[in-house]
Amino acid sequence: MDSPMCLVENADGELHVVPGAIKYLMGLNQKVIVVAVVGLYRTGKSYLMNKLAGKRKGFALGATIQSKTKGIWMWCVPHPEKRDHTLVLLDTEGLGDVEKGDSKNDAWIFSLAILLSSTLVYNSRGTIDNQAVENLQYVSELTERIKVNSSSAASSSHDDEEEGDTQFVQFFPNFVWAIRDFTLLLEIDGRNVTEDEYLEHSLELRKGGGKKNLMYNLPRECIRNYFPSRKCFVFPTPTTPANMPHLDSMDEADLCGSFRKVADTFCCFIFQESRTKTVKGGHKVTGRMLGHLVNTYVETIAKGSVPCLENAVLAMAQIENQAAVDEGLAVYQRGMEEVKALFPVAMGQISAHHLRSDHQATQAFMKRSFKDQNGDFLKALAVAIAKHYADLLIQNEDASEKKCASLLEKLSAPMAQKIKEGIYATPGGYELYCNHHDNMVAQYRAEPDKGVSAEEILEQFLKEKSLEKNSILQADKKLTENEKKIHEEQEKRALAEQAVKMEAEKQHQLEKLIQERERSHQEGICQLEAKMVQEAKGKQQELERALDSKLHEQEKLMAKGFTEKEAAMKEEIQSLREKEEAKREEKEEQSRNFRAIAQGVMESVSNGLGHYFNYKKAREQRKAIVFKEQVRFNLKSGAVDNIPDKERMTLKQDKMATPKLKTGAVGNSKDTTLPKVNTGTTGKSPGSEV
């Protein structure tokens, strides 16, 4: 992004997202580190943002008493130190602008800055005195502006107890206070202190009750309790008062050396310490996800409701998980294009491509998805991949059938011509026919790359030619009746052997499919388990960060003698520890859920491949009908007058028993279970077991 653009517009007291900015975020797939700056208007916030962007100009710097920034402006730049991360800088409208006259907007802009950022920079001038702290009045209103959990969840979940700082500390950004034009010495009671010690001293609480002390302590307690990490930087004046209006046009070398030093230290801290933006559950946010969050929060505020972290994450999860399914399927389809261009191919070749593409698709899904707690979206991907694979298997079989049928037609053409010429209608013609027939079959078998239907199409071809062959046999007057019977038996054995080869081919294909399913299932389990461990780790880190913050805060309060707060602090810490223990107990439930998801995915794959087996079953029925219709035609036309009476009777019985194929048989069968591997040769086709 070459220059900043408005992300949230503040027009006539109402907040609106800017479509162009949202569109930019939607195209940003990298993880984001979001730094937002807030503070009173005309305090130099924009200069700090430009400094972080590494630019002299970008966010507008004003030299008058009017505020230059309206709404929230965004600048996305490559992170200078973290690869594959984008630094998103948010410059907010100045708080307390007299031209607005409505502090309600200030509160919402402040709340949005907290909701969207991973580091919040509060910019002020002078010193951290009581007035400076009171200007942060919006902190004490956050419980009215932000909800962590939805009302429905809060009534049923152990995690969602009374909202307050115990929960806020898990999800709020790091807090950096930047004090501009600081002219005092960093001393307390004659002792030199660091900037951080100065900040903590300014946030110390007053002992005792009374309304005055309560009002004094309220914003300080909120800052201490809500923000897990606090840092302070004090900036001296960058140049003379006369040059301040021209700050954006001045060379860096012309600025005060001590100011440049602090500015550089500030930038280094932000670059190194700012975390990747996360949402509830510890999920890391990409630019695209940030766009969803902005939309959700601003729309909620526009409706007069309070933004809820949980609802925003759930809404975003639905969108992202569906997109993850689409992306995973696209990865699979691209991976299968290479083998599709080679159809027909052997089962091992298409199987290898399928396993690799399926693995890549699941990886792509896992990378993008989150909070798919019941595995519904993972199942949807498994079904989509299985159906696409089934379609490819069908296309590969069709291509194989066409190639094999065409090859047999080509190879048998010379024999067909000899039949027309009567070459085989002479004594000894049957032997000549058999020699030519065997040579043709040998040529067919020697042809490479026939695909998965080679034996099936040959078996069908030999069946069809058996009538022709038998007719020539019966017409050969050179052979005795006994010799003819011997040849008939040989032909039957040859056809039976070919049927065995066809069934072996089908069995091999079926075993490949089941092996694929098992291997894919095991890889899917490993990826799913890794995903669940990663998500659980994110939740655990949230709780540990909150617990560490509370323990640290308790230690400091006890050191200052605030024993009256000990009970409340202990209660909050105990609550966090109970949550931590509950998370550990959830592992057993997650394990059960994990097994259920894995089983669901297996069933989804079987259901998806059921389409393929239904197709094969219906196709075999059609082939049987076509073959028997051809037999009936030959019987009527007298083309097989020389067939023995026994064979003719069998054909007539088959004709009477021919089943009628129901319309719409493909894909409508309720039984879509993947068939079991048949270890013996039974003569049944795989499709007949579905």
DOKOLFI-12396 format. One record per residue (C-alpha): chain; x, y, z. Coordinates in pm, whole numbers, padded with zeros to 5 digits. Layout:
N
<r A,<X,Y,Z>>
...
//
This chain:
690
<r A,<00000,00000,00000>>
<r A,<00165,00321,-00119>>
<r A,<-00027,00555,00109>>
<r A,<-00283,00542,00392>>
<r A,<-00652,00499,00317>>
<r A,<-00961,00557,00528>>
<r A,<-01084,00235,00689>>
<r A,<-01370,00362,00906>>
<r A,<-01536,00688,00809>>
<r A,<-01688,00916,01071>>
<r A,<-01953,01119,00891>>
<r A,<-02230,01315,01064>>
<r A,<-02170,01133,01389>>
<r A,<-02203,00785,01234>>
<r A,<-01933,00527,01163>>
<r A,<-01917,00345,00827>>
<r A,<-01662,00109,00676>>
<r A,<-01496,00216,00353>>
<r A,<-01551,-00059,00091>>
<r A,<-01220,00004,-00085>>
<r A,<-01023,-00047,00236>>
<r A,<-01216,-00365,00321>>
<r A,<-01152,-00497,-00030>>
<r A,<-00779,-00439,00019>>
<r A,<-00781,-00630,00349>>
<r A,<-00977,-00917,00193>>
<r A,<-00694,-00968,-00052>>
<r A,<-00433,-00977,00223>>
<r A,<-00362,-01337,00322>>
<r A,<-00060,-01273,00546>>
<r A,<-00088,-01263,00923>>
<r A,<-00113,-00909,01058>>
<r A,<00040,-00717,01345>>
<r A,<-00193,-00426,01413>>
<r A,<-00068,-00111,01586>>
<r A,<-00327,00155,01665>>
<r A,<-00256,00502,01803>>
<r A,<-00513,00696,02006>>
<r A,<-00497,01020,02199>>
<r A,<-00615,01376,02217>>
<r A,<-00633,01563,01888>>
<r A,<-00332,01768,01781>>
<r A,<-00082,01565,01988>>
<r A,<00128,01434,01699>>
<r A,<-00016,01082,01664>>
<r A,<00025,01077,01286>>
<r A,<00398,01150,01307>>
<r A,<00454,00830,01509>>
<r A,<00259,00626,01254>>
<r A,<00463,00767,00964>>
<r A,<00779,00686,01158>>
<r A,<00667,00324,01201>>
<r A,<00590,00307,00828>>
<r A,<00940,00430,00754>>
<r A,<00806,00731,00564>>
<r A,<00834,01105,00616>>
<r A,<00486,01160,00472>>
<r A,<00174,00949,00471>>
<r A,<-00071,01012,00752>>
<r A,<-00168,01378,00748>>
<r A,<00020,01603,00991>>
<r A,<-00167,01917,01085>>
<r A,<-00006,02248,01176>>
<r A,<-00325,02416,01288>>
<r A,<-00558,02369,01580>>
<r A,<-00793,02159,01364>>
<r A,<-00781,01781,01372>>
<r A,<-00661,01632,01043>>
<r A,<-00757,01267,01094>>
<r A,<-01127,01177,01081>>
<r A,<-01245,00826,01160>>
<r A,<-00977,00555,01141>>
<r A,<-00711,00552,00871>>
<r A,<-00511,00245,00774>>
<r A,<-00168,00191,00625>>
<r A,<-00050,-00164,00546>>
<r A,<00325,-00209,00500>>
<r A,<00554,-00514,00501>>
<r A,<00675,-00587,00852>>
<r A,<01042,-00483,00867>>
<r A,<01150,-00776,01086>>
<r A,<00894,-01058,01064>>
<r A,<00870,-01242,00735>>
<r A,<00526,-01320,00592>>
<r A,<00366,-01063,00823>>
<r A,<00203,-00731,00738>>
<r A,<00225,-00434,00973>>
<r A,<-00115,-00263,00982>>
<r A,<-00098,00091,01122>>
<r A,<-00423,00249,01240>>
<r A,<-00430,00625,01294>>
<r A,<-00744,00726,01481>>
<r A,<-00938,01046,01500>>
<r A,<-00820,01268,01782>>
<r A,<-01014,01234,02105>>
<r A,<-01175,01542,02253>>
<r A,<-01202,01737,01926>>
<r A,<-01414,02046,02007>>
<r A,<-01559,02048,01655>>
<r A,<-01736,01715,01714>>
<r A,<-01916,01812,02031>>
<r A,<-02012,01447,02096>>
<r A,<-01787,01232,02312>>
<r A,<-01989,00918,02228>>
<r A,<-01803,00884,01897>>
<r A,<-01472,00916,02079>>
<r A,<-01565,00623,02300>>
<r A,<-01654,00403,02002>>
<r A,<-01336,00493,01812>>
<r A,<-01132,00416,02124>>
<r A,<-01315,00082,02161>>
<r A,<-01256,-00006,01794>>
<r A,<-00885,00069,01833>>
<r A,<-00869,-00179,02123>>
<r A,<-01074,-00445,01943>>
<r A,<-00867,-00430,01625>>
<r A,<-00513,-00385,01754>>
<r A,<-00245,-00609,01901>>
<r A,<-00058,-00302,02034>>
<r A,<-00235,00017,02145>>
<r A,<-00029,00335,02159>>
<r A,<-00176,00613,02373>>
<r A,<-00024,00945,02274>>
<r A,<-00027,01247,02506>>
<r A,<00172,01564,02574>>
<r A,<00358,01699,02873>>
<r A,<00348,01465,03171>>
<r A,<00141,01183,03317>>
<r A,<-00055,01387,03566>>
<r A,<-00406,01334,03694>>
<r A,<-00552,01523,03399>>
<r A,<-00366,01300,03153>>
<r A,<-00502,00990,03325>>
<r A,<-00855,01131,03340>>
<r A,<-00838,01197,02967>>
<r A,<-00835,00819,02941>>
<r A,<-01189,00813,03081>>
<r A,<-01290,00580,02796>>
<r A,<-01096,00297,02962>>
<r A,<-01338,00294,03254>>
<r A,<-01631,00268,03009>>
<r A,<-01502,-00036,02823>>
<r A,<-01729,-00284,03003>>
<r A,<-02020,-00088,02853>>
<r A,<-01864,-00082,02506>>
<r A,<-01719,-00432,02467>>
<r A,<-01855,-00778,02550>>
<r A,<-01634,-01085,02553>>
<r A,<-01908,-01348,02536>>
<r A,<-02253,-01367,02383>>
<r A,<-02547,-01360,02624>>
<r A,<-02656,-01710,02519>>
<r A,<-02311,-01855,02580>>
<r A,<-02265,-01668,02905>>
<r A,<-02560,-01849,03057>>
<r A,<-02429,-02196,02971>>
<r A,<-02050,-02198,02962>>
<r A,<-01810,-02240,03250>>
<r A,<-01570,-01999,03080>>
<r A,<-01820,-01722,03045>>
<r A,<-01871,-01593,03394>>
<r A,<-01928,-01231,03488>>
<r A,<-01738,-01019,03240>>
<r A,<-01469,-00785,03364>>
<r A,<-01099,-00734,03376>>
<r A,<-01031,-01106,03430>>
<r A,<-01153,-01172,03077>>
<r A,<-01041,-00845,02920>>
<r A,<-00680,-00910,03017>>
<r A,<-00684,-01227,02801>>
<r A,<-00780,-01047,02480>>
<r A,<-00672,-00684,02508>>
<r A,<-00365,-00547,02328>>
<r A,<-00033,-00445,02476>>
<r A,<-00042,-00086,02601>>
<r A,<00224,00174,02516>>
<r A,<00206,00528,02654>>
<r A,<00397,00778,02439>>
<r A,<00450,01112,02615>>
<r A,<00539,01391,02374>>
<r A,<00727,01717,02451>>
<r A,<00843,01584,02787>>
<r A,<01065,01841,02962>>
<r A,<01090,01711,03319>>
<r A,<01362,01501,03480>>
<r A,<01283,01134,03532>>
<r A,<01317,01150,03909>>
<r A,<01092,01037,04194>>
<r A,<01182,01143,04548>>
<r A,<01530,01237,04426>>
<r A,<01585,00895,04265>>
<r A,<01638,00844,03894>>
<r A,<01374,00620,03740>>
<r A,<01307,00460,03403>>
<r A,<01015,00553,03177>>
<r A,<00834,00234,03280>>
<r A,<00882,00309,03650>>
<r A,<00750,00658,03586>>
<r A,<00436,00510,03425>>
<r A,<00379,00262,03707>>
<r A,<00428,00538,03964>>
<r A,<00164,00747,03785>>
<r A,<-00078,00455,03795>>
<r A,<-00038,00389,04167>>
<r A,<-00362,00376,04366>>
<r A,<-00457,00584,04665>>
<r A,<-00538,00408,04986>>
<r A,<-00861,00460,05170>>
<r A,<-01223,00496,05070>>
<r A,<-01429,00799,04987>>
<r A,<-01569,00916,04652>>
<r A,<-01263,01126,04569>>
<r A,<-01023,00835,04604>>
<r A,<-01258,00602,04417>>
<r A,<-01278,00844,04123>>
<r A,<-00900,00888,04131>>
<r A,<-00837,00512,04135>>
<r A,<-01099,00406,03877>>
<r A,<-00913,00484,03549>>
<r A,<-00584,00367,03702>>
<r A,<-00731,00037,03812>>
<r A,<-00879,-00015,03467>>
<r A,<-00545,00046,03294>>
<r A,<-00364,-00181,03540>>
<r A,<-00625,-00457,03515>>
<r A,<-00718,-00453,03147>>
<r A,<-00378,-00436,02979>>
<r A,<-00141,-00731,03038>>
<r A,<00167,-00546,02914>>
<r A,<00250,-00176,02970>>
<r A,<00538,00027,02831>>
<r A,<00625,00398,02841>>
<r A,<00833,00627,02615>>
<r A,<00906,00994,02685>>
<r A,<00986,01207,02381>>
<r A,<01162,01542,02413>>
<r A,<01053,01826,02186>>
<r A,<01168,01740,01829>>
<r A,<01252,02097,01723>>
<r A,<01193,02460,01807>>
<r A,<00835,02588,01840>>
<r A,<00882,02790,01522>>
<r A,<00962,02476,01321>>
<r A,<00684,02260,01462>>
<r A,<00431,02353,01187>>
<r A,<00682,02226,00928>>
<r A,<00770,01898,01101>>
<r A,<00660,01680,00809>>
<r A,<00887,01861,00563>>
<r A,<01198,01873,00783>>
<r A,<01492,01639,00724>>
<r A,<01545,01377,00992>>
<r A,<01893,01517,01057>>
<r A,<01743,01855,01149>>
<r A,<01544,01708,01437>>
<r A,<01673,01700,01792>>
<r A,<01919,01412,01844>>
<r A,<01761,01295,02170>>
<r A,<01419,01293,02001>>
<r A,<01548,01080,01714>>
<r A,<01704,00838,01961>>
<r A,<01377,00788,02151>>
<r A,<01183,00759,01824>>
<r A,<01419,00487,01701>>
<r A,<01393,00300,02033>>
<r A,<01013,00328,02016>>
<r A,<01006,00182,01662>>
<r A,<01238,-00105,01757>>
<r A,<01016,-00194,02051>>
<r A,<00700,-00193,01839>>
<r A,<00862,-00405,01567>>
<r A,<01004,-00662,01808>>
<r A,<00744,-00683,02085>>
<r A,<00411,-00638,01908>>
<r A,<00235,-00973,01878>>
<r A,<00049,-01108,01581>>
<r A,<-00315,-01007,01616>>
<r A,<-00524,-01286,01769>>
<r A,<-00891,-01332,01849>>
<r A,<-01069,-01523,02126>>
<r A,<-00930,-01874,02128>>
<r A,<-00577,-01768,02034>>
<r A,<-00639,-01783,01658>>
<r A,<-00398,-01569,01458>>
<r A,<-00558,-01312,01229>>
<r A,<-00483,-01251,00862>>
<r A,<-00562,-00934,00671>>
<r A,<-00872,-01101,00530>>
<r A,<-00993,-01195,00879>>
<r A,<-00923,-00842,01002>>
<r A,<-01152,-00715,00727>>
<r A,<-01430,-00941,00855>>
<r A,<-01377,-00813,01210>>
<r A,<-01393,-00448,01101>>
<r A,<-01717,-00515,00914>>
<r A,<-01874,-00699,01206>>
<r A,<-01776,-00448,01475>>
<r A,<-01874,-00135,01281>>
<r A,<-02207,-00285,01169>>
<r A,<-02282,-00381,01530>>
<r A,<-02207,-00028,01652>>
<r A,<-02418,00123,01371>>
<r A,<-02713,-00088,01488>>
<r A,<-02678,00052,01840>>
<r A,<-02549,-00273,01986>>
<r A,<-02235,-00357,02180>>
<r A,<-01958,-00541,01988>>
<r A,<-01906,-00895,02115>>
<r A,<-01573,-01072,02066>>
<r A,<-01728,-01419,02065>>
<r A,<-02001,-01337,01812>>
<r A,<-01751,-01166,01583>>
<r A,<-01521,-01469,01592>>
<r A,<-01807,-01714,01528>>
<r A,<-01933,-01510,01232>>
<r A,<-01581,-01486,01094>>
<r A,<-01526,-01860,01146>>
<r A,<-01832,-01947,00937>>
<r A,<-01708,-01734,00647>>
<r A,<-01346,-01844,00674>>
<r A,<-01426,-02214,00712>>
<r A,<-01646,-02218,00403>>
<r A,<-01370,-02036,00218>>
<r A,<-01127,-02299,00351>>
<r A,<-01346,-02575,00203>>
<r A,<-01354,-02396,-00133>>
<r A,<-00979,-02339,-00124>>
<r A,<-00906,-02700,-00028>>
<r A,<-01125,-02831,-00311>>
<r A,<-00957,-02594,-00558>>
<r A,<-00614,-02722,-00446>>
<r A,<-00732,-03080,-00500>>
<r A,<-00878,-03005,-00844>>
<r A,<-00559,-02831,-00956>>
<r A,<-00354,-03124,-00831>>
<r A,<-00562,-03371,-01035>>
<r A,<-00549,-03172,-01361>>
<r A,<-00211,-03324,-01450>>
<r A,<-00330,-03684,-01433>>
<r A,<-00665,-03597,-01590>>
<r A,<-00484,-03480,-01904>>
<r A,<-00329,-03829,-01935>>
<r A,<-00653,-04033,-01921>>
<r A,<-00677,-04324,-01947>>
<r A,<-00424,-04420,-01680>>
<r A,<-00369,-04719,-01453>>
<r A,<-00531,-04729,-01111>>
<r A,<-00195,-04688,-00937>>
<r A,<-00125,-04365,-01124>>
<r A,<-00456,-04194,-01052>>
<r A,<-00440,-04326,-00695>>
<r A,<-00098,-04168,-00633>>
<r A,<-00217,-03832,-00765>>
<r A,<-00531,-03855,-00554>>
<r A,<-00345,-03923,-00229>>
<r A,<-00099,-03640,-00288>>
<r A,<-00370,-03391,-00390>>
<r A,<-00595,-03496,-00102>>
<r A,<-00310,-03438,00145>>
<r A,<-00237,-03094,-00003>>
<r A,<-00606,-03002,00001>>
<r A,<-00642,-03098,00368>>
<r A,<-00329,-02899,00451>>
<r A,<-00472,-02592,00278>>
<r A,<-00799,-02637,00468>>
<r A,<-00628,-02677,00806>>
<r A,<-00414,-02370,00745>>
<r A,<-00716,-02146,00689>>
<r A,<-00991,-02298,00902>>
<r A,<-01051,-02247,01274>>
<r A,<-01321,-02323,01532>>
<r A,<-01455,-02608,01317>>
<r A,<-01539,-02774,01645>>
<r A,<-01769,-03049,01514>>
<r A,<-01568,-03104,01197>>
<r A,<-01865,-03009,00976>>
<r A,<-01652,-02813,00730>>
<r A,<-01381,-03081,00723>>
<r A,<-01653,-03336,00641>>
<r A,<-01785,-03107,00368>>
<r A,<-01438,-03095,00214>>
<r A,<-01403,-03473,00238>>
<r A,<-01738,-03521,00061>>
<r A,<-01651,-03270,-00212>>
<r A,<-01312,-03435,-00275>>
<r A,<-01463,-03786,-00274>>
<r A,<-01730,-03685,-00526>>
<r A,<-01477,-03514,-00751>>
<r A,<-01251,-03820,-00728>>
<r A,<-01547,-04046,-00811>>
<r A,<-01619,-03834,-01119>>
<r A,<-01254,-03863,-01224>>
<r A,<-01261,-04240,-01175>>
<r A,<-01567,-04256,-01399>>
<r A,<-01404,-04032,-01661>>
<r A,<-01090,-04245,-01648>>
<r A,<-01293,-04564,-01695>>
<r A,<-01487,-04410,-01983>>
<r A,<-01163,-04302,-02149>>
<r A,<-01021,-04651,-02097>>
<r A,<-01332,-04816,-02242>>
<r A,<-01328,-04592,-02548>>
<r A,<-00960,-04652,-02610>>
<r A,<-00988,-05029,-02562>>
<r A,<-01303,-05059,-02774>>
<r A,<-01143,-04853,-03049>>
<r A,<-00826,-05062,-03035>>
<r A,<-01020,-05391,-03057>>
<r A,<-01228,-05258,-03343>>
<r A,<-00910,-05164,-03529>>
<r A,<-00736,-05494,-03459>>
<r A,<-01041,-05705,-03550>>
<r A,<-01116,-05518,-03875>>
<r A,<-00898,-05751,-04094>>
<r A,<-01079,-06055,-03953>>
<r A,<-01418,-05894,-04015>>
<r A,<-01316,-05840,-04377>>
<r A,<-01208,-06206,-04409>>
<r A,<-01549,-06316,-04276>>
<r A,<-01719,-06106,-04544>>
<r A,<-01494,-06265,-04805>>
<r A,<-01577,-06613,-04675>>
<r A,<-01217,-06698,-04591>>
<r A,<-01324,-06885,-04276>>
<r A,<-01628,-07054,-04440>>
<r A,<-01414,-07336,-04575>>
<r A,<-01291,-07664,-04430>>
<r A,<-01017,-07579,-04180>>
<r A,<-01148,-07223,-04153>>
<r A,<-01202,-07253,-03777>>
<r A,<-00834,-07325,-03711>>
<r A,<-00734,-07029,-03929>>
<r A,<-00989,-06809,-03746>>
<r A,<-00851,-06916,-03406>>
<r A,<-00494,-06836,-03511>>
<r A,<-00593,-06490,-03630>>
<r A,<-00808,-06441,-03318>>
<r A,<-00523,-06537,-03082>>
<r A,<-00280,-06308,-03265>>
<r A,<-00528,-06021,-03238>>
<r A,<-00569,-06077,-02859>>
<r A,<-00189,-06091,-02819>>
<r A,<-00155,-05760,-03008>>
<r A,<-00422,-05609,-02785>>
<r A,<-00247,-05720,-02465>>
<r A,<00086,-05584,-02591>>
<r A,<-00059,-05237,-02643>>
<r A,<00044,-05010,-02346>>
<r A,<-00160,-04751,-02151>>
<r A,<-00503,-04904,-02200>>
<r A,<-00620,-04796,-01856>>
<r A,<-00832,-04965,-01591>>
<r A,<-01091,-05132,-01818>>
<r A,<-00856,-05332,-02038>>
<r A,<-00961,-05678,-01916>>
<r A,<-01327,-05587,-01880>>
<r A,<-01356,-05461,-02239>>
<r A,<-01163,-05760,-02368>>
<r A,<-01396,-05994,-02177>>
<r A,<-01698,-05818,-02326>>
<r A,<-01542,-05836,-02673>>
<r A,<-01464,-06207,-02642>>
<r A,<-01820,-06276,-02529>>
<r A,<-01955,-06098,-02833>>
<r A,<-01714,-06282,-03064>>
<r A,<-01792,-06619,-02904>>
<r A,<-02116,-06636,-03104>>
<r A,<-01929,-06561,-03422>>
<r A,<-01657,-06808,-03330>>
<r A,<-01907,-07079,-03249>>
<r A,<-02087,-07022,-03578>>
<r A,<-01760,-07074,-03771>>
<r A,<-01685,-07381,-03560>>
<r A,<-02018,-07544,-03639>>
<r A,<-01982,-07466,-04009>>
<r A,<-01633,-07621,-04039>>
<r A,<-01695,-07958,-04208>>
<r A,<-01335,-08063,-04158>>
<r A,<-01397,-08116,-03787>>
<r A,<-01582,-08412,-03640>>
<r A,<-01863,-08366,-03388>>
<r A,<-01633,-08482,-03111>>
<r A,<-01363,-08230,-03211>>
<r A,<-01625,-07956,-03218>>
<r A,<-01730,-08043,-02864>>
<r A,<-01366,-08028,-02751>>
<r A,<-01324,-07685,-02908>>
<r A,<-01649,-07569,-02743>>
<r A,<-01513,-07670,-02403>>
<r A,<-01183,-07495,-02474>>
<r A,<-01370,-07179,-02567>>
<r A,<-01573,-07196,-02246>>
<r A,<-01253,-07233,-02041>>
<r A,<-01094,-06940,-02224>>
<r A,<-01396,-06721,-02155>>
<r A,<-01396,-06830,-01790>>
<r A,<-01025,-06749,-01758>>
<r A,<-01086,-06407,-01909>>
<r A,<-01373,-06349,-01666>>
<r A,<-01133,-06433,-01380>>
<r A,<-00882,-06179,-01514>>
<r A,<-01154,-05916,-01536>>
<r A,<-01266,-05982,-01179>>
<r A,<-00902,-05970,-01063>>
<r A,<-00867,-05631,-01231>>
<r A,<-01181,-05505,-01055>>
<r A,<-01066,-05652,-00724>>
<r A,<-00732,-05477,-00758>>
<r A,<-00907,-05146,-00822>>
<r A,<-01134,-05196,-00522>>
<r A,<-00842,-05279,-00295>>
<r A,<-00664,-04966,-00417>>
<r A,<-00966,-04754,-00327>>
<r A,<-00986,-04900,00022>>
<r A,<-00612,-04860,00075>>
<r A,<-00642,-04498,-00040>>
<r A,<-00925,-04437,00203>>
<r A,<-00732,-04583,00495>>
<r A,<-00413,-04393,00415>>
<r A,<-00601,-04070,00357>>
<r A,<-00786,-04127,00684>>
<r A,<-00464,-04174,00880>>
<r A,<-00306,-03862,00729>>
<r A,<-00624,-03667,00800>>
<r A,<-00619,-03780,01164>>
<r A,<-00260,-03659,01202>>
<r A,<-00341,-03319,01051>>
<r A,<-00661,-03284,01255>>
<r A,<-00482,-03380,01577>>
<r A,<-00207,-03125,01509>>
<r A,<-00472,-02860,01443>>
<r A,<-00655,-02934,01768>>
<r A,<-00329,-02927,01965>>
<r A,<-00243,-02591,01808>>
<r A,<-00584,-02442,01895>>
<r A,<-00567,-02577,02251>>
<r A,<-00220,-02426,02286>>
<r A,<-00354,-02086,02179>>
<r A,<-00628,-02099,02444>>
<r A,<-00378,-02208,02708>>
<r A,<-00145,-01920,02623>>
<r A,<-00433,-01675,02665>>
<r A,<-00505,-01803,03014>>
<r A,<-00140,-01819,03115>>
<r A,<-00082,-01461,03000>>
<r A,<-00383,-01344,03199>>
<r A,<-00277,-01542,03506>>
<r A,<00080,-01410,03493>>
<r A,<-00053,-01057,03463>>
<r A,<-00279,-01099,03767>>
<r A,<-00007,-01256,03978>>
<r A,<00230,-00974,03887>>
<r A,<-00036,-00714,03971>>
<r A,<-00112,-00885,04302>>
<r A,<00254,-00884,04394>>
<r A,<00284,-00510,04329>>
<r A,<-00032,-00427,04524>>
<r A,<00076,-00635,04821>>
<r A,<00414,-00463,04818>>
<r A,<00237,-00126,04840>>
<r A,<00023,-00240,05133>>
<r A,<-00314,-00266,04954>>
<r A,<-00429,-00557,05169>>
<r A,<-00796,-00463,05124>>
<r A,<-00770,-00567,04758>>
<r A,<-00609,-00900,04839>>
<r A,<-00937,-01092,04860>>
<r A,<-01061,-00962,04524>>
<r A,<-00730,-01036,04355>>
<r A,<-00717,-01386,04501>>
<r A,<-01071,-01450,04375>>
<r A,<-00976,-01341,04022>>
<r A,<-00660,-01552,04027>>
<r A,<-00853,-01852,04157>>
<r A,<-01107,-01804,03876>>
<r A,<-00828,-01811,03617>>
<r A,<-00673,-02119,03775>>
<r A,<-01009,-02296,03770>>
<r A,<-01039,-02212,03400>>
<r A,<-00691,-02348,03344>>
<r A,<-00786,-02671,03521>>
<r A,<-01111,-02687,03324>>
<r A,<-00913,-02661,03002>>
<r A,<-00709,-02964,03106>>
<r A,<-01027,-03157,03185>>
<r A,<-01163,-03064,02844>>
<r A,<-00890,-03270,02677>>
<r A,<-01084,-03591,02743>>
<r A,<-01393,-03441,02585>>
<r A,<-01184,-03314,02294>>
<r A,<-01044,-03665,02248>>
<r A,<-01396,-03807,02219>>
<r A,<-01493,-03527,01983>>
<r A,<-01179,-03591,01782>>
<r A,<-01269,-03957,01733>>
<r A,<-01624,-03865,01633>>
<r A,<-01496,-03615,01375>>
<r A,<-01253,-03871,01233>>
<r A,<-01531,-04130,01204>>
<r A,<-01758,-03872,01042>>
<r A,<-01494,-03789,00783>>
<r A,<-01452,-04160,00701>>
<r A,<-01827,-04196,00650>>
<r A,<-01832,-03883,00435>>
<r A,<-01560,-04025,00209>>
<r A,<-01750,-04353,00178>>
<r A,<-02070,-04169,00092>>
<r A,<-01887,-03963,-00168>>
<r A,<-01736,-04273,-00333>>
<r A,<-02079,-04437,-00323>>
<r A,<-02160,-04225,-00627>>
<r A,<-01885,-04409,-00816>>
<r A,<-02004,-04755,-00715>>
<r A,<-02367,-04673,-00793>>
<r A,<-02254,-04563,-01136>>
<r A,<-02057,-04885,-01192>>
<r A,<-02351,-05097,-01080>>
<r A,<-02593,-04921,-01313>>
<r A,<-02345,-04935,-01600>>
<r A,<-02296,-05311,-01562>>
<r A,<-02673,-05356,-01568>>
<r A,<-02690,-05154,-01887>>
<r A,<-02413,-05360,-02045>>
<r A,<-02596,-05680,-01958>>
<r A,<-02912,-05548,-02120>>
<r A,<-02726,-05438,-02434>>
<r A,<-02554,-05775,-02467>>
<r A,<-02876,-05972,-02426>>
<r A,<-03058,-05745,-02670>>
<r A,<-02784,-05823,-02920>>
<r A,<-02828,-06194,-02857>>
<r A,<-03202,-06164,-02914>>
<r A,<-03138,-05978,-03238>>
<r A,<-02899,-06249,-03354>>
<r A,<-03149,-06519,-03266>>
<r A,<-03426,-06347,-03461>>
<r A,<-03204,-06282,-03763>>
<r A,<-03074,-06638,-03773>>
<r A,<-02717,-06524,-03741>>
<r A,<-02648,-06803,-03493>>
<r A,<-02843,-07087,-03646>>
<r A,<-02553,-07320,-03583>>
<r A,<-02550,-07266,-03206>>
<r A,<-02619,-07593,-03026>>
<r A,<-02965,-07643,-02875>>
<r A,<-02830,-07634,-02518>>
<r A,<-02660,-07296,-02571>>
<r A,<-02968,-07162,-02749>>
<r A,<-03188,-07265,-02454>>
<r A,<-02953,-07084,-02209>>
<r A,<-02977,-06766,-02414>>
<r A,<-03357,-06791,-02423>>
<r A,<-03367,-06836,-02045>>
<r A,<-03142,-06532,-02004>>
<r A,<-03377,-06339,-02228>>
<r A,<-03674,-06424,-02004>>
<r A,<-03476,-06330,-01689>>
<r A,<-03337,-06000,-01818>>
<r A,<-03400,-05735,-01547>>
<r A,<-03548,-05397,-01629>>
<r A,<-03324,-05106,-01535>>
<r A,<-03504,-04840,-01332>>
<r A,<-03474,-04484,-01453>>
<r A,<-03240,-04271,-01244>>
<r A,<-03051,-04561,-01093>>
<r A,<-02722,-04371,-01092>>
<r A,<-02661,-04176,-00774>>
<r A,<-03001,-04257,-00618>>
<r A,<-02909,-04566,-00425>>
<r A,<-02941,-04528,-00051>>
<r A,<-02665,-04781,00015>>
<r A,<-02347,-04585,-00047>>
<r A,<-02116,-04775,00188>>
<r A,<-01773,-04856,00050>>
<r A,<-01776,-05237,-00012>>
<r A,<-01544,-05470,00174>>
<r A,<-01250,-05628,-00007>>
<r A,<-01338,-05977,-00131>>
<r A,<-01022,-06184,-00083>>
<r A,<-01144,-06472,-00300>>
<r A,<-01263,-06488,-00659>>
<r A,<-01640,-06522,-00646>>
<r A,<-01736,-06393,-00987>>
<r A,<-01921,-06099,-00837>>
<r A,<-01838,-05749,-00950>>
<r A,<-01747,-05485,-00689>>
<r A,<-02050,-05284,-00782>>
<r A,<-02284,-05574,-00697>>
<r A,<-02174,-05554,-00334>>
<r A,<-02273,-05190,-00292>>
//
